[in-house]
Amino acid sequence: MNYSSSAKIPFWHPAAALLREHRDLIRSLVKRDLTSRYKGSVMGLGWTILTPAVQIVIFTVIFSGIFSAKFGDQGGHLRFAVYLLCGMLPWIAFSDGVLRSTTTLTDNVNLVRRVVFPLEALPVNLALSALVQQLLGTVVLLAATLLMQQTLHLTAFWLPVLLIPQLLATIGLGWLMASLGVFIRDMAQVNQLALQACMYLTPILYPESLVPPNYRRLVDWNPMAPLIRSYRQILLEGQPPDWRGLVVTVVFGLVCFGFGYWWFERTKKAFADVL
């Protein structure tokens, strides 16, 4: 494939067309990222399961064991852990894709200086790599659900519907943060703090029932809250997604995707000079 064609694409060209044009390159980048990230380690991709599993154990001990938080009427530490894992998987994929994109251009200066290379593919690669790891974790989640409930819900087939707005938001914010990371070298630290704050403002570690009425608006207007809620409904509760709440998530994803691409295209000519 001749990647020089990307230089002829105007900034207003639909981002989807560019992604489709470079799909083979993106596929190769995702494969390389997944294999090189854990290259030389004993467990390899097993770390994608072990890392969130350890986090789940810690949070379960703190919130369920010490503070007696529970999801639903049945309660129980195992149920809490499964619900926590269901919320953590998409959040980790989202935050990991956005955070790693912040430094992807500064980490690949040699590619930035190659005019023929489609730099837009770098944040997309990281978003898709994080998504693959989420899907691997989802397999473990479904196995735990089967063990706990002795059944799997057919509503799990709604999963691709939830992945679309999540992926749009991750790629769009990835483009935006990748660009800002070139001009603002502290952006990675700022981004990490912002994502950490957003995680605690999203009902992931705690059930929505614990949110006081005065703070309910933070949940209602949080684009990630209905997404996390919908994951739990389709995978654990056998209910359809929260369609009404997902409108906020879809709008958020589309705005991030469109604005992120526009900003990236507008600023990328200066990347080589700054770096």
SULVENNOR-V609870 format. One record per residue. N is the residue number from 1. RES is the residue in three letters. SS is DSSP state (H for helix, E for strand, - for the rest). Layout:
N/RES/SS  N/RES/SS
//
This chain:
1/MET/-  2/ASN/-  3/TYR/H  4/SER/H  5/SER/H  6/SER/H  7/ALA/H  8/LYS/H  9/ILE/-  10/PRO/-  11/PHE/-  12/TRP/-  13/HIS/-  14/PRO/-  15/ALA/H  16/ALA/H  17/ALA/H  18/LEU/H  19/LEU/H  20/ARG/H  21/GLU/H  22/HIS/-  23/ARG/H  24/ASP/H  25/LEU/H  26/ILE/H  27/ARG/H  28/SER/H  29/LEU/H  30/VAL/H  31/LYS/H  32/ARG/H  33/ASP/H  34/LEU/H  35/THR/H  36/SER/H  37/ARG/H  38/TYR/-  39/LYS/-  40/GLY/-  41/SER/-  42/VAL/-  43/MET/-  44/GLY/H  45/LEU/H  46/GLY/H  47/TRP/H  48/THR/H  49/ILE/H  50/LEU/H  51/THR/H  52/PRO/H  53/ALA/H  54/VAL/H  55/GLN/H  56/ILE/H  57/VAL/H  58/ILE/H  59/PHE/H  60/THR/H  61/VAL/H  62/ILE/H  63/PHE/H  64/SER/H  65/GLY/H  66/ILE/H  67/PHE/-  68/SER/-  69/ALA/-  70/LYS/-  71/PHE/-  72/GLY/-  73/ASP/-  74/GLN/-  75/GLY/-  76/GLY/-  77/HIS/H  78/LEU/H  79/ARG/H  80/PHE/H  81/ALA/H  82/VAL/H  83/TYR/H  84/LEU/H  85/LEU/H  86/CYS/H  87/GLY/H  88/MET/H  89/LEU/H  90/PRO/H  91/TRP/H  92/ILE/H  93/ALA/H  94/PHE/H  95/SER/H  96/ASP/H  97/GLY/H  98/VAL/H  99/LEU/H  100/ARG/H  101/SER/H  102/THR/-  103/THR/-  104/THR/H  105/LEU/H  106/THR/H  107/ASP/H  108/ASN/-  109/VAL/H  110/ASN/H  111/LEU/H  112/VAL/H  113/ARG/-  114/ARG/-  115/VAL/-  116/VAL/-  117/PHE/-  118/PRO/-  119/LEU/-  120/GLU/H  121/ALA/H  122/LEU/H  123/PRO/H  124/VAL/H  125/ASN/H  126/LEU/H  127/ALA/H  128/LEU/H  129/SER/H  130/ALA/H  131/LEU/H  132/VAL/H  133/GLN/H  134/GLN/H  135/LEU/H  136/LEU/H  137/GLY/H  138/THR/H  139/VAL/H  140/VAL/H  141/LEU/H  142/LEU/H  143/ALA/H  144/ALA/H  145/THR/H  146/LEU/H  147/LEU/H  148/MET/H  149/GLN/H  150/GLN/-  151/THR/-  152/LEU/-  153/HIS/-  154/LEU/H  155/THR/H  156/ALA/H  157/PHE/H  158/TRP/H  159/LEU/H  160/PRO/H  161/VAL/H  162/LEU/H  163/LEU/H  164/ILE/H  165/PRO/H  166/GLN/H  167/LEU/H  168/LEU/H  169/ALA/H  170/THR/H  171/ILE/H  172/GLY/H  173/LEU/H  174/GLY/H  175/TRP/H  176/LEU/H  177/MET/H  178/ALA/H  179/SER/H  180/LEU/H  181/GLY/H  182/VAL/H  183/PHE/H  184/ILE/-  185/ARG/-  186/ASP/-  187/MET/H  188/ALA/H  189/GLN/H  190/VAL/H  191/ASN/H  192/GLN/H  193/LEU/H  194/ALA/H  195/LEU/H  196/GLN/H  197/ALA/H  198/CYS/H  199/MET/H  200/TYR/H  201/LEU/H  202/THR/-  203/PRO/-  204/ILE/-  205/LEU/-  206/TYR/-  207/PRO/-  208/GLU/H  209/SER/H  210/LEU/H  211/VAL/-  212/PRO/-  213/PRO/H  214/ASN/H  215/TYR/H  216/ARG/H  217/ARG/H  218/LEU/H  219/VAL/H  220/ASP/H  221/TRP/-  222/ASN/-  223/PRO/H  224/MET/H  225/ALA/H  226/PRO/H  227/LEU/H  228/ILE/H  229/ARG/H  230/SER/H  231/TYR/H  232/ARG/H  233/GLN/H  234/ILE/H  235/LEU/H  236/LEU/H  237/GLU/H  238/GLY/-  239/GLN/-  240/PRO/-  241/PRO/-  242/ASP/-  243/TRP/H  244/ARG/H  245/GLY/H  246/LEU/H  247/VAL/H  248/VAL/H  249/THR/H  250/VAL/H  251/VAL/H  252/PHE/H  253/GLY/H  254/LEU/H  255/VAL/H  256/CYS/H  257/PHE/H  258/GLY/H  259/PHE/H  260/GLY/H  261/TYR/H  262/TRP/H  263/TRP/H  264/PHE/H  265/GLU/H  266/ARG/H  267/THR/H  268/LYS/H  269/LYS/H  270/ALA/H  271/PHE/H  272/ALA/H  273/ASP/H  274/VAL/H  275/LEU/-
//
